[in-house]
Amino acid sequence: MRLLGPLARPDEPPPESVTDVPIRTDPISVVRSFRRFWPLTYGDRRWLLLICVLASLTAVAETITILLFAELTDNALQQGSVSAFWKPAGQWLTVAVIGAIVGYLCSSLAVWTAERFVMRLRARVFGHLQTLPPHFYQRNRRGDLVERLTGDVEAIEALVVSGIVGAATALFNTFFYAAAAAWLSWKLALATFAMVPLFYLVTRVFTGPLRAVSRRGRAADGAITAVVEETLVNVVMTQAYNRQHDEEERLLGKARARFKAAVRGTRLAELYEQLVEVLETVCVLVIIGLGAWQISTGGITLGQLLAFAAFIGSLYPPIRSLGQLGLTATAATAGAERLLEILDTEPTVTDPGASVAAPARRRAVGEVEAREVDFHYPGNPEPVLRGLSFTAVPGELLVITGPSGAGKSTLAALLLRFYDPDCGSIRLDGTSVNQLPLTYLRRNITLLPQDTLVLHDTIEQNIACGRTDTTFRDIEEAARAADAHDFIRALPDGYDTVVSPGTSRLSGGQLQRIAIARAMVRDAPVLLLDEPTTGLDALAAQRILGPLRRLAEGRTTIVITHDLALAADADRILVLDEGRLVESGTHTQLLDRSGLYATLFDAKPSRRNGTVNAHAKHARPSGIHWR
């Protein structure tokens, strides 16, 4: 299903997708990614500072408890004195309770801040996606874009917010534990710290492979989501063509890539963990051996040695955590690059916004004009429109027709300003559309695309989504005018019936009438109908013409269609061919000229039996009457 229906160019060759762009994995990209997303923490930085303060207090509390443990060992346990137990025990308990409270506040605030960042980043990427033109969605699989909005966003959070909190916690713990250990015995501390570079070397060895595996895993996640989304959308074709096994194999192919990346990543991570465990064991054994020697010489007490061992046991986890943070940062770079590819994609149009004065009237008159318009789609050098000029005025029914690929639907994309012309201009009430605020422009134009677009919501909300100040009475009146009220009331939940894209609860004609009711509620002076009868049988097409007629009354109505049955009653017909306006006139005038329009008209299936006579040629097409 096309996201914007016929406004997208079906014949445009898809250039390189952002999915296919190689991801930079050099170390500088981690810093670059962090700098790009750090501004999104604005407003939460004071909380990040508070989290760091709380993390330092937690480290201080844990340091004090270990020192109190040494005092208990030397003064109470080793001497067997109960009286020497109560004071340090009470102090230990007090510090432990305070540390627990501070630790709880630190963790809770860290999660709250991280989720706020995720919410803000996801909204930023989603908002940017909505500014990108139709061809962007042709070049990128929607499932992969969904994965970027979910998994990749969370990876960025692990880099920017959780990474900072984790790094601060690890640094504070390392500093206080190392300082306390050095205070207890600087000789043992020197021997212990001499082994720290080993942890750094192990981390360096594993960084590159884990980064590559993470990148492959991210890409595989996006591919799996894309395959599932595409298969569910096209399930009718899958079943009709017995492609179930093929689709399963396609999914399994992507899943195998994800499986290999996941297994490889888990093995590397587990190997890293086990090597670090071995290094920690070696360090502890060295400490115990040296400590035993120092106890024998009176250089350290048993309590101090146990406290020192506790500090070292507590010191290596934050050191390991710092190394793991490096791995997490490099892994998150894959997600960061994938999001930056979206955020760095520039919209094809920009809103003039405050740079131009807003139109004096909220509602446009509705005069539409094209002046010598040339246009080609980004990435495709072949022009789609060449020197196109026309004018449509309020109350006029203008039909635009021509062969496939002639550039008809491109006019709708230009008028709604999904793109700007290469040369010439599209004007609304005499003002170039690129000089009008986008909200004003699109508020005054109603589009009924070829694919009837519905939200996963109630029928009431689907009709009301065209305006924010709609009452239920407005919705009901619009539904009556669209000949939709009766079938809506006949539904079990009436206007509260939930519909969704691809729903089977309503027919194509019924969905189209809901879309017409939405357009009536919107009440814009310009109406764009893009292939309004496509996919409908003759009876369904005839049924929607009455509502369309009421909708078009008094508006500037532009109908883009292959169905020449809609052209017979048009005030004017424009015939496009290879992007140029080749004919213009009424139905009768164009038939008399025996040009392209007459050729297209005679090619209708109902006229291929050779029975067309001179009188029939000038008649209106049978079956559908616009007015």
N, C-alpha and C positions, 0 to 999 in steps of 0.2 A: 504494500500500500504506500502510495506516495504521500509524503508529509503535507505537501501543499497542492496535491492533485496536479492538474494540467499546467499550473504556473511554473513547474519545473521543466527543464528541457530534456525530453526523453532521448533526443538524438545527440546530446552533447557527450563527447567522449570523456569518460571519467579520468581526470588526471590523477596524480599521485595522491593517495589518501594519507591523512595524518597518521593512520594506523601503520602505514608503510614507511614513514619517515624514520631513519635510524636515530636511536636515542643516544645522546652523548653520555658517556660514563666516566669522564675524567674527574679527578678529585675536585677540580674547580667548580664542577656543576653542582656539587653539594652546597658550596657557599653561595653560588648564584641562585640556586633554588630557594635556599633559606632567605636570602635578601629579597627575593621577589614576593615571598608570602609573609614575611615578617610584618609589613604594614597592616595586615589584617588583624594583628593582635592589638591594634590601637583601641583604647577603651578598656582593655583587660590587662594592661601592663602593670598597673598598680596591684592587681591581684596576683600576677606572676611574681612581683617583688615580695608580696606578703607570703606567698607560698615558699619562696626561697628563705625568708626569715624563719618561718615555721619549721622548714626542713633543718635549718641550722640549730634551732632550739631542740628538735628531736635528737639530732646528733649529740648535742651537749648532754641531754638527759641520759642517753645510752652510755656515753663516756663516764658520767658520774656514777651510774649504777655499777659499771665494771670496777671502778676504783673502790666503791663501797664493798664490793665482793672481795677485793684484796684485803681490805681492812677487817672484814668479818673472818676471813680465813686465818690471818695472822694473829688477831687479838682474841677471837672467840673460839674458833674451831681448833686451831693448833694448840692453844693454851687450855682448852676445855673450860672456858669461863662463860657461864650463862649471863652474868651481869654485863659482860662486855658485848653481849649479843644485841640487846634491845635498842640501844641508840642507833647503831648503823643500820639495823634491820628496819626501824621506823623511817630513817632517812631514805633508805632504799625504796621502801614501799611508796613514800611520798613522791619521790622523784619518778618512780615507775608510773604512778597514776597521772602525774602531770605530763609525762612523756606520752602516755597513751592518749590523753585528751588532745595534746598538741598534734600528735601523729594523725588522729582521726580528722581533726580540722584541716590539716595539710592535705590529706588524701581526698577528702570531700571537695575542698576548694579546687584542687587540681583537676578532678573529674569534671566539675562544673565549668571551669575555664576551658578545658579541652573540648567539651561538647559545644560550648558557645562558638569556639573557633570553627569547628566542623560545620555548624549550622551557617555561620557567616560565609565560609568559603564555598559551601555548596550553593548557597543563594547567589554568590558572586558568579560562579561558573554557569549556573542555570540561567541567570539573567543575561549573561553574555551570549550564551547559546541562542537565546531568543532574538538577538539582534542580527544573527548571521543569516545570509540569504539562502534561498531554496537549494542552490547548487551545492552548498556545503553538505547538506544532508543526503544528497545523491552520492557524494564521494566518500562518506563515512557511514559505517554500519551503525544503526541505532543502538543495537545491543552493546557494542563497544563503548558508545557514548554514555550509556547507562552505567557501565562498569566504571567509567572515569568519574562519574558523579557519586559513586558509592565507595568502592574499594580504594581508588586512588586518592580521594579526598581524605580518607582516614589515614592513608600512608603519609600524607603531608602533615596531618596533625601530629603523627608520631615523630616527625622531624622537627616541627616548629615549636609546639607547645609541650607535649610530653617529653620531647628531647631536652628542652631547656630544664624542665622540672627534674627529669632524671639525672641530667648532668649536674645540676646544682646540688641535689641530694647526695649524689656519689662524691662530689668534690668536698662537700662539708664533712661527710662521714670519713673520707680519706684523711682530710686535714686533722680532724680532732682525734681520730684513732691513732694516726701516725705520731702526732704531737704527744699524746698520752703514753704511747709505747716508748718513744724516745726519752720521755721524762722518767719512766720506770727503769730503763736500761738502754743507754745510747749504744753500747756495744752490740747488744742483740738486735737493736733497731738497724744498725748499719749492715749487719749480716743479712737481715731480712730484706731491706730495701735494695740490696745488691741484686736480688733476684727479680725485681720488678720489671726490668727490661725484657725478661723472657716472656712475660705476659703481652708486652707490646709487640714483640716479634711474632708471636702466635697470632695475634689479632691481625697484623699486617698480611700474614700468609693467607688468612681466610677471607679477607675483605673482597678481593677481586672476584673469586669464584662465587661467593654469596651474592654479590651485586649482579653478576650475569644471570644467575639462577632466578633471582627476584624479578629481573626484567622479563625473562621468558615466562615466568609465572603470571605476571601482570598481563602480558599480551595474551596468554592462554585463557585467563579469566574473561577478558573482553571478548575473545573469539567464541567461547562457550556461551556466554550471554547472548551474543549476536545470533548464533545458530539457533538457540532455543526460541528467541523472539521471532526470527524469520520463519521458523517451522510452524509456530503457533499461528502466526498471521496467515500463512499459506496452507493451513491444515486441509482445506477443501481440495486444493490441487494435489497435496501429498496423498490423500486418500483416493482421489479419482484416478491418479496415475500410478497407484500402487508403489509409491515411493517411500513407504514406511521404513523398509530396510535400508534404503539409500540414505535417508535422513538420520537413521540410527548410526550408520557407519560414519556419516559426516560429523555427528556429535562425538562419536567415539574417537575419531581422529584428533579432534581438538582436545578431548578429555585425556587422551594418551599423552599429548604434549604437556598438559597440566599435571598429569600423574608423574611424568618423568621429572618435571621441575620441582614438584612438591617432595618427591622422594629424595632427589639430589640435595635440595635445600635442607631437608630434615637430617640427612646423613651428615652434611657438612656442619650444621649447627650442633648436632649431637657429638660429633668428633671434636669440635671446638670445646664444648663443655667438658668432655672427658679429659682432654689434654690439660685444661685449666685445673681440673680436679687433681690430676696427678702432680702438677706443679705446686698446688697448694699443699698437698700431702708432703712433698719434699721439703717445702718451707717449714711446715710444722715440725717435721722430724729434726730438721736442722736446729730449730728453736729449742726443742726439748733437750737435744744433745748438749747444746751450748748452755742452756739453762741449768741442766744438771751439774755441769762443771762449775758454773758460777755459784750455785747453792753450796757446793762443796768447799768453795773458797770464801764463802760469806759475802759475795758480791751482790746477792739478791735473795730475798726471802721466798718461801714457797708461795705465799699469797701473791706476791708481786709477779712471780713466774706464771702462775695461773692467770692472773689478770693480763699479763703481757700476751700469753697465748690466746686469751679471749679477744684482746685487741687485734691481734694478727688474724685470728679467725674471722673477726668482723671487718677487718681491713680489706681482705682479698675480694669479698663479694662486691663492694663498690668499685674496686679496681677492675674486676671482671665486668661490672656493669658499664664502666666507661668504655671498655673495649667493645662490649655489645652495642652500646649506643653508636659507636662508629660504624658497626655493621648495619644497624638499623637505619642510620642516616644514608649510607650508600644504597641500601635497598629501597629506601623511600625516594631516592632520586629518580628511579624509574617512573614512579607515580607522578612525581613533580614534573618531569619532562612531558609526560602525556597530558597533564593539565595545562602546562604552559603552551603546548601546541594549539590548544583550543583558545586560551586567553590571548595568544599572540596573533590569532586569525582576526584580521580587521573586518568590520562590517563594510558592506559595499556602499552604504549610505550613512550619513550622519545627520542627526537632527539639528537644524539651525538653532532651535531653542530660543534662548534669550537674545541671540545675536540679531534677530529680526523682530519687528513689531507684530504682535498677534493681530489677526484680522479683526476688524471692528465688529463684525457680526459673528455670533456663535455658529449659526447655520449658514452654509454656503448656498448660493443661488443654484449652482449645479451645471454651469456651462463648462464643458470639457473640450480642450483643443490640443491637437498635436501639430507641431511646427517643424517640418523637415527633420524628422527623428531618424537617426542612425543608431544602431545598437548591436553589440555582440556580447555573448556571455563570457565571463571571466574564464580564461584557460582555453577558449575556443576562438581562433582568429576569424572564423567565417562569420560575416555579418548576418544577423537575423532580420533586422529591419533596415530599409534603405530609403531615405528621403520621404518618410511617411508624413502626410499632413491631412487633417480632417477636423471638423468641428461638430459637436453634439450639444444641443440646447435642451433646456427643461421641457418636458412634455413630448420629446422626440424619442421614437423607438429606432435605434440604430443597430442593424445586424452586421456583424463582421464574419465573413466566411472565406473559404478557400481550401486548397488541398492541405493534407497533413504536412506539418513543418513549414507552413507559410509564414508563421510569426504571429498568429492570431492571439494566442494566450499570452504572448510576451507583452502585448498592450496592457493587459490587466496587471501584470507584474510591474510595469513602468508607472501606470497610473496610481497604484497603491504604494509606489516607491519602494519596492523591494530592490530595485536597481535604478540607476540614473542613466539617461541616454548618453551615448558617446558624443553625439552632435544633436543640435536642435533642442527642443524643450516640450514637456508635457505641462499643460496649464489647467488650472481650475479657477474659473471666474477671472481669467486674464492674468493670474499670478502663477509663475512657474512653481511646480510642486516642490522643488528643492528649496524654495524660499518660504515654505509653509511649515509650521510645526507638525511633526508626524502625528501627534495626537489629534490635532485639528483636521488634518488631511484624511486620516483613516476613520475619524468619527463621521465624516460627511460622505463616505463611500461604503456601500454595503456589497460584499462579495458573496455570491452563491457559487462555490466551486463545483467542479465536476463530481468529485467525491464528496458526498454529504458528510460533513464533519459534526460529530456529536461528542459531548463530554460524558464521562462515566458519572452520571448524576441523574436526578429526576428530570422528567419532561418539563416540569415547571422551570427548573433552573436552566435547562438547555434553551428554553425560549427566552428567558430573562437575561441570558449572559451577554446580550448585545448592548444593554444599558444598565447603569447602576441604580437608577431611580425608578425602577419598574414596580408597579403594584400588581397584585393578582388579577385585578379587573383588567388592566392593560394586557396581561398575558392571555386571559380568557377571550377578550375581544379579538386579539391577533389570531388566536387559534380558530375562532369562528370564521374570520375573514380568510384564513388559509384552508378552510374545509377540514380542519383537524380536530375540532372540538368533539364531534360525535364519537370518533374512534378512540379518542383519549378517554372520554368518560366511560366508554365500554370496557376499558381495561380494569382489572381488579383493583388497582391502586390509583386509578385515574391520573391526575397530574403528578402524583407522587410516585408513579411508576419509574423505576430506575432503568435507564438505557445505557448502552456503552458502544464504543466502536465495534462494528461487526456483530451487533446484537441480532438475534434471530426473532426477537419478540415483535418487531415491526418490519413491514415490507419496505422496499426501496422508495415507493411512492409515499408511504406514510412518513418516513424519515425526511423526505424532501419537503413535505408539507410542514413538518416541524421546523425545518430550516427556513421556510418561507415565513412562518409565524415569527421566528426570531428576527428576520429582516424587517418585518412590519413593526415590531416593537422598537427596533433600532431607528427606524424612520429617518434614514439618510436621504439627501436629495439626489444622489447618484447611485444607480443600481447596476452592478456588473453581474451578468449571468453567464457562467462558463459551462457550456454544454448542459443546459438544465434538464434535457430529456434523455441523456445518455444512461443506458442500463434500465430504462423503463419500457414496458410494452406500450402498445398504442393506447390502450384504455387508461393505463396509469399516467401516460404522458398527457392525454386529453384531460384527465382529472386535475392535474396541477396547473393547467393553463388558466383556468378561472382565477385561482388565487394569484398566479403570476400577473395576470391582467390587473387585478385590484392593487397589487403591490407596485406595479409600474406606473400607475395613474399619477400624473403630475410630476413625475421624476424624469431625470435624464437616464434613459435605460439603454445600456449597451449589452447586446446579446452576442456572445461568441459561440458559434455553432457550426457543426457539419450538417445538421438536420435542416434542410432547406424548407421543410414544412413550416418552420418558424419564420421564414423570411417573407412569405407572401404578403403579409399585412404590414411589413416594416415601412416606416417613413422613408428610410434610405438603407441601402445595402452597400457595404464596402467589400470588395473582393480582393484578397491579397494572394500573391504568388511570389515565392522566393523573397519575401520581405518587402515587396513593392506593392503599392496600390495600383492595380491594373484596371479595375472597373468600379464605377459608382453610379447608383441610380435606384429606381424602384424595381420591384420584381418584374413587372411587364416591360419596362424599358430595357432591362438587362437581357431578358429573353429575346427581345427584338434584335439586339445587337449580335446574337449568335456567337458570343465570346466564351470566355472561361466559365462564367456563371451558367450559361445555357448548357455547356458541356457537363458541368457537375450536376445540373438539374436532370438532364437526360440520362445520367448514369445511375439514377435512383433505381433500386431493384424493381419497384413496381412498374417501371417504364422500360424494362429490358425485353418485353415480350413482342416488341415490334408493332404495337397497336397504336402508338402515339400518332395523333393527326395534328393538323395545323391548329385546330381549335383547342385541342387538349393542351397544347404547348403553352397557351396563354392563360390556362386556368390555374386556380390556386391548387397547391398540393392537397391531395385528399387526406382526410382523417383528422387533421389538426388545424384548428383555426385560432390564430392569436387574438384577434379582436372580434 
